[in-house]
Amino acid sequence: MGRGNFFYQRLGKGIINSRKKRKLSQEQLALLSDIDRTYLARIEEGKANPTIKVLNKLSRVLKTRVSFLLKGV
C-alpha cells in the first residue's frame, strides 16, 4: 500500500465522521452533494481520488470547510 492510499483512507474516514456527525446516510449525502452514491462509497473507502470540486460539494452539505476534511490527512 502506497502513501497515496493512506492519504485517501484518512480522507474517507474524515468524510464518514463528518457525515455521521450530521446524521446523514451515504445515500442522503450523495444525493444532496449531487454525486453518485457508489462514488461516495469509494471515496469513503479510500479507493477514489475525489476532485476539489467534489470535496467542495461534500463540504457544503456537511457544513464544513474542505480544509477541515483534509485536516490530519
mmCIF file of the N, C-alpha and C atoms, coordinates in Angstrom:
data_MODEL
# 
_entry.id   MODEL 
# 
loop_
_atom_site.group_PDB 
_atom_site.id 
_atom_site.type_symbol 
_atom_site.label_atom_id 
_atom_site.label_alt_id 
_atom_site.label_comp_id 
_atom_site.label_asym_id 
_atom_site.label_entity_id 
_atom_site.label_seq_id 
_atom_site.pdbx_PDB_ins_code 
_atom_site.Cartn_x 
_atom_site.Cartn_y 
_atom_site.Cartn_z 
_atom_site.occupancy 
_atom_site.B_iso_or_equiv 
_atom_site.pdbx_formal_charge 
_atom_site.auth_seq_id 
_atom_site.auth_comp_id 
_atom_site.auth_asym_id 
_atom_site.auth_atom_id 
_atom_site.pdbx_PDB_model_num 
ATOM 1   N N  . MET A 1 1  ? 0.848   -1.185 0.000  1.00 0.00 ? 1  MET A N  1 
ATOM 2   C CA . MET A 1 1  ? 0.000   0.000  0.000  1.00 0.00 ? 1  MET A CA 1 
ATOM 3   C C  . MET A 1 1  ? 0.890   1.243  0.000  1.00 0.00 ? 1  MET A C  1 
ATOM 4   N N  . GLY A 1 2  ? 0.669   2.122  -0.960 1.00 0.00 ? 2  GLY A N  1 
ATOM 5   C CA . GLY A 1 2  ? 1.471   3.332  -1.070 1.00 0.00 ? 2  GLY A CA 1 
ATOM 6   C C  . GLY A 1 2  ? 0.954   4.450  -0.195 1.00 0.00 ? 2  GLY A C  1 
ATOM 7   N N  . ARG A 1 3  ? 1.714   5.537  -0.174 1.00 0.00 ? 3  ARG A N  1 
ATOM 8   C CA . ARG A 1 3  ? 1.328   6.691  0.627  1.00 0.00 ? 3  ARG A CA 1 
ATOM 9   C C  . ARG A 1 3  ? -0.008  7.276  0.148  1.00 0.00 ? 3  ARG A C  1 
ATOM 10  N N  . GLY A 1 4  ? -0.231  7.248  -1.143 1.00 0.00 ? 4  GLY A N  1 
ATOM 11  C CA . GLY A 1 4  ? -1.474  7.783  -1.694 1.00 0.00 ? 4  GLY A CA 1 
ATOM 12  C C  . GLY A 1 4  ? -2.694  7.086  -1.117 1.00 0.00 ? 4  GLY A C  1 
ATOM 13  N N  . ASN A 1 5  ? -2.608  5.774  -0.997 1.00 0.00 ? 5  ASN A N  1 
ATOM 14  C CA . ASN A 1 5  ? -3.730  5.019  -0.444 1.00 0.00 ? 5  ASN A CA 1 
ATOM 15  C C  . ASN A 1 5  ? -4.017  5.446  0.990  1.00 0.00 ? 5  ASN A C  1 
ATOM 16  N N  . PHE A 1 6  ? -2.958  5.645  1.774  1.00 0.00 ? 6  PHE A N  1 
ATOM 17  C CA . PHE A 1 6  ? -3.120  6.074  3.163  1.00 0.00 ? 6  PHE A CA 1 
ATOM 18  C C  . PHE A 1 6  ? -3.809  7.440  3.203  1.00 0.00 ? 6  PHE A C  1 
ATOM 19  N N  . PHE A 1 7  ? -3.399  8.343  2.333  1.00 0.00 ? 7  PHE A N  1 
ATOM 20  C CA . PHE A 1 7  ? -3.999  9.674  2.234  1.00 0.00 ? 7  PHE A CA 1 
ATOM 21  C C  . PHE A 1 7  ? -5.497  9.561  1.976  1.00 0.00 ? 7  PHE A C  1 
ATOM 22  N N  . TYR A 1 8  ? -5.869  8.746  0.994  1.00 0.00 ? 8  TYR A N  1 
ATOM 23  C CA . TYR A 1 8  ? -7.280  8.624  0.629  1.00 0.00 ? 8  TYR A CA 1 
ATOM 24  C C  . TYR A 1 8  ? -8.097  7.935  1.726  1.00 0.00 ? 8  TYR A C  1 
ATOM 25  N N  . GLN A 1 9  ? -7.474  6.990  2.430  1.00 0.00 ? 9  GLN A N  1 
ATOM 26  C CA . GLN A 1 9  ? -8.176  6.325  3.535  1.00 0.00 ? 9  GLN A CA 1 
ATOM 27  C C  . GLN A 1 9  ? -8.452  7.310  4.665  1.00 0.00 ? 9  GLN A C  1 
ATOM 28  N N  . ARG A 1 10 ? -7.474  8.155  4.989  1.00 0.00 ? 10 ARG A N  1 
ATOM 29  C CA . ARG A 1 10 ? -7.669  9.160  6.050  1.00 0.00 ? 10 ARG A CA 1 
ATOM 30  C C  . ARG A 1 10 ? -8.746  10.167 5.641  1.00 0.00 ? 10 ARG A C  1 
ATOM 31  N N  . LEU A 1 11 ? -8.719  10.582 4.379  1.00 0.00 ? 11 LEU A N  1 
ATOM 32  C CA . LEU A 1 11 ? -9.732  11.496 3.864  1.00 0.00 ? 11 LEU A CA 1 
ATOM 33  C C  . LEU A 1 11 ? -11.118 10.855 3.985  1.00 0.00 ? 11 LEU A C  1 
ATOM 34  N N  . GLY A 1 12 ? -11.236 9.604  3.577  1.00 0.00 ? 12 GLY A N  1 
ATOM 35  C CA . GLY A 1 12 ? -12.507 8.878  3.646  1.00 0.00 ? 12 GLY A CA 1 
ATOM 36  C C  . GLY A 1 12 ? -13.042 8.793  5.062  1.00 0.00 ? 12 GLY A C  1 
ATOM 37  N N  . LYS A 1 13 ? -12.153 8.507  6.012  1.00 0.00 ? 13 LYS A N  1 
ATOM 38  C CA . LYS A 1 13 ? -12.582 8.417  7.412  1.00 0.00 ? 13 LYS A CA 1 
ATOM 39  C C  . LYS A 1 13 ? -13.081 9.766  7.910  1.00 0.00 ? 13 LYS A C  1 
ATOM 40  N N  . GLY A 1 14 ? -12.428 10.842 7.487  1.00 0.00 ? 14 GLY A N  1 
ATOM 41  C CA . GLY A 1 14 ? -12.866 12.178 7.875  1.00 0.00 ? 14 GLY A CA 1 
ATOM 42  C C  . GLY A 1 14 ? -14.251 12.496 7.334  1.00 0.00 ? 14 GLY A C  1 
ATOM 43  N N  . ILE A 1 15 ? -14.505 12.078 6.104  1.00 0.00 ? 15 ILE A N  1 
ATOM 44  C CA . ILE A 1 15 ? -15.824 12.309 5.492  1.00 0.00 ? 15 ILE A CA 1 
ATOM 45  C C  . ILE A 1 15 ? -16.881 11.476 6.218  1.00 0.00 ? 15 ILE A C  1 
ATOM 46  N N  . ILE A 1 16 ? -16.559 10.236 6.527  1.00 0.00 ? 16 ILE A N  1 
ATOM 47  C CA . ILE A 1 16 ? -17.501 9.377  7.258  1.00 0.00 ? 16 ILE A CA 1 
ATOM 48  C C  . ILE A 1 16 ? -17.841 10.006 8.605  1.00 0.00 ? 16 ILE A C  1 
ATOM 49  N N  . ASN A 1 17 ? -16.830 10.454 9.336  1.00 0.00 ? 17 ASN A N  1 
ATOM 50  C CA . ASN A 1 17 ? -17.064 11.060 10.655 1.00 0.00 ? 17 ASN A CA 1 
ATOM 51  C C  . ASN A 1 17 ? -17.944 12.295 10.547 1.00 0.00 ? 17 ASN A C  1 
ATOM 52  N N  . SER A 1 18 ? -17.663 13.149 9.574  1.00 0.00 ? 18 SER A N  1 
ATOM 53  C CA . SER A 1 18 ? -18.473 14.359 9.379  1.00 0.00 ? 18 SER A CA 1 
ATOM 54  C C  . SER A 1 18 ? -19.900 14.000 8.987  1.00 0.00 ? 18 SER A C  1 
ATOM 55  N N  . ARG A 1 19 ? -20.045 12.988 8.139  1.00 0.00 ? 19 ARG A N  1 
ATOM 56  C CA . ARG A 1 19 ? -21.377 12.551 7.691  1.00 0.00 ? 19 ARG A CA 1 
ATOM 57  C C  . ARG A 1 19 ? -22.191 12.013 8.860  1.00 0.00 ? 19 ARG A C  1 
ATOM 58  N N  . LYS A 1 20 ? -21.557 11.190 9.689  1.00 0.00 ? 20 LYS A N  1 
ATOM 59  C CA . LYS A 1 20 ? -22.258 10.609 10.841 1.00 0.00 ? 20 LYS A CA 1 
ATOM 60  C C  . LYS A 1 20 ? -22.605 11.682 11.866 1.00 0.00 ? 20 LYS A C  1 
ATOM 61  N N  . LYS A 1 21 ? -21.725 12.659 12.027 1.00 0.00 ? 21 LYS A N  1 
ATOM 62  C CA . LYS A 1 21 ? -21.988 13.758 12.957 1.00 0.00 ? 21 LYS A CA 1 
ATOM 63  C C  . LYS A 1 21 ? -23.248 14.520 12.526 1.00 0.00 ? 21 LYS A C  1 
ATOM 64  N N  . ARG A 1 22 ? -23.460 14.615 11.217 1.00 0.00 ? 22 ARG A N  1 
ATOM 65  C CA . ARG A 1 22 ? -24.643 15.300 10.673 1.00 0.00 ? 22 ARG A CA 1 
ATOM 66  C C  . ARG A 1 22 ? -25.836 14.358 10.554 1.00 0.00 ? 22 ARG A C  1 
ATOM 67  N N  . LYS A 1 23 ? -25.650 13.107 10.978 1.00 0.00 ? 23 LYS A N  1 
ATOM 68  C CA . LYS A 1 23 ? -26.717 12.095 10.927 1.00 0.00 ? 23 LYS A CA 1 
ATOM 69  C C  . LYS A 1 23 ? -27.267 11.897 9.510  1.00 0.00 ? 23 LYS A C  1 
ATOM 70  N N  . LEU A 1 24 ? -26.346 11.821 8.559  1.00 0.00 ? 24 LEU A N  1 
ATOM 71  C CA . LEU A 1 24 ? -26.720 11.598 7.163  1.00 0.00 ? 24 LEU A CA 1 
ATOM 72  C C  . LEU A 1 24 ? -26.289 10.198 6.738  1.00 0.00 ? 24 LEU A C  1 
ATOM 73  N N  . SER A 1 25 ? -27.130 9.558  5.947  1.00 0.00 ? 25 SER A N  1 
ATOM 74  C CA . SER A 1 25 ? -26.723 8.283  5.349  1.00 0.00 ? 25 SER A CA 1 
ATOM 75  C C  . SER A 1 25 ? -25.833 8.600  4.146  1.00 0.00 ? 25 SER A C  1 
ATOM 76  N N  . GLN A 1 26 ? -25.150 7.596  3.680  1.00 0.00 ? 26 GLN A N  1 
ATOM 77  C CA . GLN A 1 26 ? -24.325 7.760  2.480  1.00 0.00 ? 26 GLN A CA 1 
ATOM 78  C C  . GLN A 1 26 ? -25.200 8.213  1.318  1.00 0.00 ? 26 GLN A C  1 
ATOM 79  N N  . GLU A 1 27 ? -26.354 7.608  1.203  1.00 0.00 ? 27 GLU A N  1 
ATOM 80  C CA . GLU A 1 27 ? -27.269 7.938  0.114  1.00 0.00 ? 27 GLU A CA 1 
ATOM 81  C C  . GLU A 1 27 ? -27.732 9.398  0.208  1.00 0.00 ? 27 GLU A C  1 
ATOM 82  N N  . GLN A 1 28 ? -28.060 9.848  1.414  1.00 0.00 ? 28 GLN A N  1 
ATOM 83  C CA . GLN A 1 28 ? -28.501 11.243 1.592  1.00 0.00 ? 28 GLN A CA 1 
ATOM 84  C C  . GLN A 1 28 ? -27.389 12.218 1.231  1.00 0.00 ? 28 GLN A C  1 
ATOM 85  N N  . LEU A 1 29 ? -26.176 11.950 1.712  1.00 0.00 ? 29 LEU A N  1 
ATOM 86  C CA . LEU A 1 29 ? -25.054 12.843 1.411  1.00 0.00 ? 29 LEU A CA 1 
ATOM 87  C C  . LEU A 1 29 ? -24.779 12.886 -0.084 1.00 0.00 ? 29 LEU A C  1 
ATOM 88  N N  . ALA A 1 30 ? -24.807 11.737 -0.726 1.00 0.00 ? 30 ALA A N  1 
ATOM 89  C CA . ALA A 1 30 ? -24.568 11.681 -2.169 1.00 0.00 ? 30 ALA A CA 1 
ATOM 90  C C  . ALA A 1 30 ? -25.628 12.477 -2.927 1.00 0.00 ? 30 ALA A C  1 
ATOM 91  N N  . LEU A 1 31 ? -26.884 12.292 -2.552 1.00 0.00 ? 31 LEU A N  1 
ATOM 92  C CA . LEU A 1 31 ? -27.983 12.988 -3.218 1.00 0.00 ? 31 LEU A CA 1 
ATOM 93  C C  . LEU A 1 31 ? -27.852 14.505 -3.038 1.00 0.00 ? 31 LEU A C  1 
ATOM 94  N N  . LEU A 1 32 ? -27.632 14.944 -1.813 1.00 0.00 ? 32 LEU A N  1 
ATOM 95  C CA . LEU A 1 32 ? -27.517 16.377 -1.531 1.00 0.00 ? 32 LEU A CA 1 
ATOM 96  C C  . LEU A 1 32 ? -26.273 17.000 -2.169 1.00 0.00 ? 32 LEU A C  1 
ATOM 97  N N  . SER A 1 33 ? -25.230 16.176 -2.358 1.00 0.00 ? 33 SER A N  1 
ATOM 98  C CA . SER A 1 33 ? -23.980 16.663 -2.954 1.00 0.00 ? 33 SER A CA 1 
ATOM 99  C C  . SER A 1 33 ? -23.975 16.533 -4.471 1.00 0.00 ? 33 SER A C  1 
ATOM 100 N N  . ASP A 1 34 ? -25.018 15.891 -5.015 1.00 0.00 ? 34 ASP A N  1 
ATOM 101 C CA . ASP A 1 34 ? -25.117 15.665 -6.456 1.00 0.00 ? 34 ASP A CA 1 
ATOM 102 C C  . ASP A 1 34 ? -23.951 14.830 -6.985 1.00 0.00 ? 34 ASP A C  1 
ATOM 103 N N  . ILE A 1 35 ? -23.630 13.767 -6.223 1.00 0.00 ? 35 ILE A N  1 
ATOM 104 C CA . ILE A 1 35 ? -22.638 12.803 -6.705 1.00 0.00 ? 35 ILE A CA 1 
ATOM 105 C C  . ILE A 1 35 ? -23.233 11.408 -6.562 1.00 0.00 ? 35 ILE A C  1 
ATOM 106 N N  . ASP A 1 36 ? -22.706 10.465 -7.301 1.00 0.00 ? 36 ASP A N  1 
ATOM 107 C CA . ASP A 1 36 ? -23.218 9.101  -7.277 1.00 0.00 ? 36 ASP A CA 1 
ATOM 108 C C  . ASP A 1 36 ? -22.882 8.442  -5.941 1.00 0.00 ? 36 ASP A C  1 
ATOM 109 N N  . ARG A 1 37 ? -23.828 7.688  -5.373 1.00 0.00 ? 37 ARG A N  1 
ATOM 110 C CA . ARG A 1 37 ? -23.600 7.046  -4.080 1.00 0.00 ? 37 ARG A CA 1 
ATOM 111 C C  . ARG A 1 37 ? -22.439 6.065  -4.123 1.00 0.00 ? 37 ARG A C  1 
ATOM 112 N N  . THR A 1 38 ? -22.297 5.343  -5.225 1.00 0.00 ? 38 THR A N  1 
ATOM 113 C CA . THR A 1 38 ? -21.195 4.378  -5.306 1.00 0.00 ? 38 THR A CA 1 
ATOM 114 C C  . THR A 1 38 ? -19.846 5.098  -5.351 1.00 0.00 ? 38 THR A C  1 
ATOM 115 N N  . TYR A 1 39 ? -19.821 6.279  -5.956 1.00 0.00 ? 39 TYR A N  1 
ATOM 116 C CA . TYR A 1 39 ? -18.594 7.082  -5.972 1.00 0.00 ? 39 TYR A CA 1 
ATOM 117 C C  . TYR A 1 39 ? -18.279 7.557  -4.557 1.00 0.00 ? 39 TYR A C  1 
ATOM 118 N N  . LEU A 1 40 ? -19.297 8.001  -3.823 1.00 0.00 ? 40 LEU A N  1 
ATOM 119 C CA . LEU A 1 40 ? -19.098 8.415  -2.437 1.00 0.00 ? 40 LEU A CA 1 
ATOM 120 C C  . LEU A 1 40 ? -18.578 7.242  -1.613 1.00 0.00 ? 40 LEU A C  1 
ATOM 121 N N  . ALA A 1 41 ? -19.134 6.064  -1.830 1.00 0.00 ? 41 ALA A N  1 
ATOM 122 C CA . ALA A 1 41 ? -18.681 4.874  -1.103 1.00 0.00 ? 41 ALA A CA 1 
ATOM 123 C C  . ALA A 1 41 ? -17.199 4.625  -1.370 1.00 0.00 ? 41 ALA A C  1 
ATOM 124 N N  . ARG A 1 42 ? -16.785 4.756  -2.617 1.00 0.00 ? 42 ARG A N  1 
ATOM 125 C CA . ARG A 1 42 ? -15.371 4.553  -2.974 1.00 0.00 ? 42 ARG A CA 1 
ATOM 126 C C  . ARG A 1 42 ? -14.486 5.616  -2.329 1.00 0.00 ? 42 ARG A C  1 
ATOM 127 N N  . ILE A 1 43 ? -14.971 6.850  -2.252 1.00 0.00 ? 43 ILE A N  1 
ATOM 128 C CA . ILE A 1 43 ? -14.212 7.921  -1.592 1.00 0.00 ? 43 ILE A CA 1 
ATOM 129 C C  . ILE A 1 43 ? -14.044 7.574  -0.114 1.00 0.00 ? 43 ILE A C  1 
ATOM 130 N N  . GLU A 1 44 ? -15.145 7.178  0.529  1.00 0.00 ? 44 GLU A N  1 
ATOM 131 C CA . GLU A 1 44 ? -15.100 6.857  1.957  1.00 0.00 ? 44 GLU A CA 1 
ATOM 132 C C  . GLU A 1 44 ? -14.218 5.645  2.242  1.00 0.00 ? 44 GLU A C  1 
ATOM 133 N N  . GLU A 1 45 ? -14.119 4.723  1.303  1.00 0.00 ? 45 GLU A N  1 
ATOM 134 C CA . GLU A 1 45 ? -13.272 3.544  1.472  1.00 0.00 ? 45 GLU A CA 1 
ATOM 135 C C  . GLU A 1 45 ? -11.804 3.843  1.164  1.00 0.00 ? 45 GLU A C  1 
ATOM 136 N N  . GLY A 1 46 ? -11.542 5.046  0.662  1.00 0.00 ? 46 GLY A N  1 
ATOM 137 C CA . GLY A 1 46 ? -10.168 5.400  0.304  1.00 0.00 ? 46 GLY A CA 1 
ATOM 138 C C  . GLY A 1 46 ? -9.736  4.840  -1.032 1.00 0.00 ? 46 GLY A C  1 
ATOM 139 N N  . LYS A 1 47 ? -10.707 4.514  -1.871 1.00 0.00 ? 47 LYS A N  1 
ATOM 140 C CA . LYS A 1 47 ? -10.407 3.885  -3.165 1.00 0.00 ? 47 LYS A CA 1 
ATOM 141 C C  . LYS A 1 47 ? -10.617 4.817  -4.350 1.00 0.00 ? 47 LYS A C  1 
ATOM 142 N N  . ALA A 1 48 ? -10.977 6.066  -4.083 1.00 0.00 ? 48 ALA A N  1 
ATOM 143 C CA . ALA A 1 48 ? -11.200 7.021  -5.169 1.00 0.00 ? 48 ALA A CA 1 
ATOM 144 C C  . ALA A 1 48 ? -10.440 8.307  -4.859 1.00 0.00 ? 48 ALA A C  1 
ATOM 145 N N  . ASN A 1 49 ? -10.097 9.011  -5.910 1.00 0.00 ? 49 ASN A N  1 
ATOM 146 C CA . ASN A 1 49 ? -9.367  10.268 -5.807 1.00 0.00 ? 49 ASN A CA 1 
ATOM 147 C C  . ASN A 1 49 ? -10.336 11.402 -6.161 1.00 0.00 ? 49 ASN A C  1 
ATOM 148 N N  . PRO A 1 50 ? -11.023 11.959 -5.145 1.00 0.00 ? 50 PRO A N  1 
ATOM 149 C CA . PRO A 1 50 ? -12.020 12.990 -5.444 1.00 0.00 ? 50 PRO A CA 1 
ATOM 150 C C  . PRO A 1 50 ? -11.379 14.302 -5.886 1.00 0.00 ? 50 PRO A C  1 
ATOM 151 N N  . THR A 1 51 ? -12.039 14.993 -6.777 1.00 0.00 ? 51 THR A N  1 
ATOM 152 C CA . THR A 1 51 ? -11.552 16.299 -7.224 1.00 0.00 ? 51 THR A CA 1 
ATOM 153 C C  . THR A 1 51 ? -11.875 17.345 -6.156 1.00 0.00 ? 51 THR A C  1 
ATOM 154 N N  . ILE A 1 52 ? -11.255 18.491 -6.282 1.00 0.00 ? 52 ILE A N  1 
ATOM 155 C CA . ILE A 1 52 ? -11.551 19.608 -5.373 1.00 0.00 ? 52 ILE A CA 1 
ATOM 156 C C  . ILE A 1 52 ? -13.025 19.981 -5.502 1.00 0.00 ? 52 ILE A C  1 
ATOM 157 N N  . LYS A 1 53 ? -13.555 19.906 -6.714 1.00 0.00 ? 53 LYS A N  1 
ATOM 158 C CA . LYS A 1 53 ? -14.967 20.233 -6.943 1.00 0.00 ? 53 LYS A CA 1 
ATOM 159 C C  . LYS A 1 53 ? -15.870 19.311 -6.124 1.00 0.00 ? 53 LYS A C  1 
ATOM 160 N N  . VAL A 1 54 ? -15.573 18.026 -6.115 1.00 0.00 ? 54 VAL A N  1 
ATOM 161 C CA . VAL A 1 54 ? -16.362 17.057 -5.353 1.00 0.00 ? 54 VAL A CA 1 
ATOM 162 C C  . VAL A 1 54 ? -16.193 17.309 -3.852 1.00 0.00 ? 54 VAL A C  1 
ATOM 163 N N  . LEU A 1 55 ? -14.964 17.569 -3.411 1.00 0.00 ? 55 LEU A N  1 
ATOM 164 C CA . LEU A 1 55 ? -14.736 17.865 -1.999 1.00 0.00 ? 55 LEU A CA 1 
ATOM 165 C C  . LEU A 1 55 ? -15.491 19.120 -1.580 1.00 0.00 ? 55 LEU A C  1 
ATOM 166 N N  . ASN A 1 56 ? -15.557 20.089 -2.472 1.00 0.00 ? 56 ASN A N  1 
ATOM 167 C CA . ASN A 1 56 ? -16.288 21.321 -2.188 1.00 0.00 ? 56 ASN A CA 1 
ATOM 168 C C  . ASN A 1 56 ? -17.787 21.032 -2.023 1.00 0.00 ? 56 ASN A C  1 
ATOM 169 N N  . LYS A 1 57 ? -18.338 20.199 -2.911 1.00 0.00 ? 57 LYS A N  1 
ATOM 170 C CA . LYS A 1 57 ? -19.758 19.830 -2.811 1.00 0.00 ? 57 LYS A CA 1 
ATOM 171 C C  . LYS A 1 57 ? -20.029 19.128 -1.486 1.00 0.00 ? 57 LYS A C  1 
ATOM 172 N N  . LEU A 1 58 ? -19.162 18.189 -1.116 1.00 0.00 ? 58 LEU A N  1 
ATOM 173 C CA . LEU A 1 58 ? -19.338 17.450 0.131  1.00 0.00 ? 58 LEU A CA 1 
ATOM 174 C C  . LEU A 1 58 ? -19.239 18.379 1.337  1.00 0.00 ? 58 LEU A C  1 
ATOM 175 N N  . SER A 1 59 ? -18.254 19.258 1.319  1.00 0.00 ? 59 SER A N  1 
ATOM 176 C CA . SER A 1 59 ? -18.053 20.150 2.470  1.00 0.00 ? 59 SER A CA 1 
ATOM 177 C C  . SER A 1 59 ? -19.232 21.104 2.651  1.00 0.00 ? 59 SER A C  1 
ATOM 178 N N  . ARG A 1 60 ? -19.835 21.532 1.550  1.00 0.00 ? 60 ARG A N  1 
ATOM 179 C CA . ARG A 1 60 ? -21.011 22.415 1.672  1.00 0.00 ? 60 ARG A CA 1 
ATOM 180 C C  . ARG A 1 60 ? -22.157 21.697 2.376  1.00 0.00 ? 60 ARG A C  1 
ATOM 181 N N  . VAL A 1 61 ? -22.433 20.477 1.964  1.00 0.00 ? 61 VAL A N  1 
ATOM 182 C CA . VAL A 1 61 ? -23.528 19.711 2.570  1.00 0.00 ? 61 VAL A CA 1 
ATOM 183 C C  . VAL A 1 61 ? -23.205 19.369 4.025  1.00 0.00 ? 61 VAL A C  1 
ATOM 184 N N  . LEU A 1 62 ? -21.937 19.068 4.303  1.00 0.00 ? 62 LEU A N  1 
ATOM 185 C CA . LEU A 1 62 ? -21.526 18.719 5.657  1.00 0.00 ? 62 LEU A CA 1 
ATOM 186 C C  . LEU A 1 62 ? -21.327 19.945 6.540  1.00 0.00 ? 62 LEU A C  1 
ATOM 187 N N  . LYS A 1 63 ? -21.524 21.123 5.946  1.00 0.00 ? 63 LYS A N  1 
ATOM 188 C CA . LYS A 1 63 ? -21.377 22.397 6.659  1.00 0.00 ? 63 LYS A CA 1 
ATOM 189 C C  . LYS A 1 63 ? -20.007 22.515 7.327  1.00 0.00 ? 63 LYS A C  1 
ATOM 190 N N  . THR A 1 64 ? -18.989 22.236 6.522  1.00 0.00 ? 64 THR A N  1 
ATOM 191 C CA . THR A 1 64 ? -17.611 22.330 6.981  1.00 0.00 ? 64 THR A CA 1 
ATOM 192 C C  . THR A 1 64 ? -16.764 22.865 5.840  1.00 0.00 ? 64 THR A C  1 
ATOM 193 N N  . ARG A 1 65 ? -15.502 23.051 6.087  1.00 0.00 ? 65 ARG A N  1 
ATOM 194 C CA . ARG A 1 65 ? -14.594 23.524 5.045  1.00 0.00 ? 65 ARG A CA 1 
ATOM 195 C C  . ARG A 1 65 ? -13.818 22.372 4.458  1.00 0.00 ? 65 ARG A C  1 
ATOM 196 N N  . VAL A 1 66 ? -13.411 22.506 3.209  1.00 0.00 ? 66 VAL A N  1 
ATOM 197 C CA . VAL A 1 66 ? -12.575 21.481 2.570  1.00 0.00 ? 66 VAL A CA 1 
ATOM 198 C C  . VAL A 1 66 ? -11.321 21.273 3.412  1.00 0.00 ? 66 VAL A C  1 
ATOM 199 N N  . SER A 1 67 ? -10.758 22.351 3.943  1.00 0.00 ? 67 SER A N  1 
ATOM 200 C CA . SER A 1 67 ? -9.537  22.244 4.754  1.00 0.00 ? 67 SER A CA 1 
ATOM 201 C C  . SER A 1 67 ? -9.778  21.367 5.990  1.00 0.00 ? 67 SER A C  1 
ATOM 202 N N  . PHE A 1 68 ? -11.002 21.392 6.542  1.00 0.00 ? 68 PHE A N  1 
ATOM 203 C CA . PHE A 1 68 ? -11.310 20.537 7.686  1.00 0.00 ? 68 PHE A CA 1 
ATOM 204 C C  . PHE A 1 68 ? -11.333 19.065 7.254  1.00 0.00 ? 68 PHE A C  1 
ATOM 205 N N  . LEU A 1 69 ? -11.893 18.782 6.076  1.00 0.00 ? 69 LEU A N  1 
ATOM 206 C CA . LEU A 1 69 ? -11.917 17.413 5.569  1.00 0.00 ? 69 LEU A CA 1 
ATOM 207 C C  . LEU A 1 69 ? -10.499 16.898 5.337  1.00 0.00 ? 69 LEU A C  1 
ATOM 208 N N  . LEU A 1 70 ? -9.602  17.806 4.969  1.00 0.00 ? 70 LEU A N  1 
ATOM 209 C CA . LEU A 1 70 ? -8.215  17.422 4.683  1.00 0.00 ? 70 LEU A CA 1 
ATOM 210 C C  . LEU A 1 70 ? -7.321  17.445 5.915  1.00 0.00 ? 70 LEU A C  1 
ATOM 211 N N  . LYS A 1 71 ? -7.847  17.941 7.027  1.00 0.00 ? 71 LYS A N  1 
ATOM 212 C CA . LYS A 1 71 ? -7.052  18.062 8.252  1.00 0.00 ? 71 LYS A CA 1 
ATOM 213 C C  . LYS A 1 71 ? -6.577  16.689 8.723  1.00 0.00 ? 71 LYS A C  1 
ATOM 214 N N  . GLY A 1 72 ? -5.317  16.589 9.025  1.00 0.00 ? 72 GLY A N  1 
ATOM 215 C CA . GLY A 1 72 ? -4.760  15.326 9.510  1.00 0.00 ? 72 GLY A CA 1 
ATOM 216 C C  . GLY A 1 72 ? -4.504  14.319 8.411  1.00 0.00 ? 72 GLY A C  1 
ATOM 217 N N  . VAL A 1 73 ? -4.735  14.710 7.175  1.00 0.00 ? 73 VAL A N  1 
ATOM 218 C CA . VAL A 1 73 ? -4.522  13.800 6.049  1.00 0.00 ? 73 VAL A CA 1 
ATOM 219 C C  . VAL A 1 73 ? -3.127  13.944 5.583  1.00 0.00 ? 73 VAL A C  1 
# 
